[in-house]
Amino acid sequence: YSSAVNPAEFSIMAWVKLSQRRKNRFVGLHSSLGYKFEVDSLLFPALSVRTADGKENTIVADKGTGLNNWYHLAVTFKAGELNFYINGTSQITGQS
């Protein structure tokens, strides 16, 4: 891991179809040292980001997905601001 490859801004999108309740990580950069985008065991999208001050912050969307259906999940991160989208609808805006 090198902080030089940890982007200050990014967007991640994925089509997912979950078949069971468990943590499902889709994309990440060295997990807790960079970032990780996942759906938690309660089926809520979550993003964890390690900020420049070394703190790991996790934001969870205020709406979850279901099982056995396709969902388009997206998250954007810019200057500490996070935005989640499920099927194109904004779910939460938060600060990390």
C-alpha positions in Angstrom: 0.0 0.0 0.0 1.1 3.6 -0.7 -0.9 6.7 0.0 0.4 8.0 -3.4 -2.1 5.7 -5.2 -5.0 6.5 -2.9 -7.2 8.9 -4.9 -8.6 12.1 -3.3 -11.8 11.7 -5.4 -13.5 8.7 -6.9 -16.7 7.2 -8.1 -17.5 3.5 -7.9 -20.4 1.7 -9.6 -21.5 -1.9 -9.6 -24.4 -4.1 -10.5 -25.0 -6.6 -7.7 -27.3 -9.5 -7.0 -26.9 -10.8 -3.5 -28.0 -14.3 -2.6 -27.3 -14.3 1.2 -26.8 -11.9 4.1 -23.1 -11.5 4.7 -20.5 -8.8 4.0 -19.9 -8.5 0.3 -16.9 -6.3 -0.6 -16.9 -5.2 -4.2 -14.0 -2.8 -4.6 -11.2 -1.7 -2.4 -7.7 -0.4 -2.1 -5.9 -2.2 0.7 -9.1 -2.2 2.8 -8.6 -0.3 6.0 -5.6 1.6 4.7 -7.3 3.0 1.7 -11.0 2.4 1.0 -13.6 -0.4 0.6 -17.0 -0.4 -0.9 -19.3 -3.2 0.3 -22.8 -4.3 1.3 -22.9 -5.1 5.0 -24.6 -8.2 6.5 -27.8 -6.2 6.9 -27.7 -5.5 3.1 -26.9 -1.8 3.4 -24.2 -0.3 1.1 -21.2 1.0 3.0 -18.0 2.9 2.2 -15.0 3.0 4.4 -12.3 5.6 3.6 -9.0 6.3 5.4 -8.6 10.1 5.5 -5.4 12.1 5.3 -5.3 12.3 9.1 -5.2 8.5 9.4 -8.8 8.0 10.6 -10.9 5.3 9.0 -14.5 6.6 8.5 -17.4 4.4 7.5 -20.7 5.8 6.1 -23.6 3.5 5.5 -26.5 4.2 3.2 -29.9 4.9 4.8 -31.6 2.3 2.6 -30.6 -1.3 1.9 -31.0 -3.7 -0.9 -32.9 -7.0 -1.0 -31.9 -10.5 -1.9 -32.1 -12.2 -5.3 -32.7 -9.0 -7.3 -30.3 -6.9 -9.3 -29.3 -3.4 -7.9 -27.2 -0.7 -9.4 -25.0 0.7 -6.5 -22.9 3.8 -6.8 -20.9 5.9 -4.4 -19.0 9.1 -5.0 -16.3 10.5 -2.7 -14.8 14.0 -3.0 -13.1 16.2 -0.4 -14.7 14.2 2.4 -18.2 14.2 1.0 -19.9 10.9 0.2 -23.0 10.2 -1.8 -24.7 6.8 -2.2 -27.1 5.8 -5.0 -29.2 2.7 -5.3 -30.8 2.3 -8.7 -30.0 5.9 -9.5 -31.7 7.4 -6.4 -29.7 9.3 -3.9 -29.7 7.6 -0.5 -27.4 9.6 1.7 -25.0 12.5 1.6 -22.4 12.5 4.4 -19.1 13.7 5.6 -16.2 11.4 6.2 
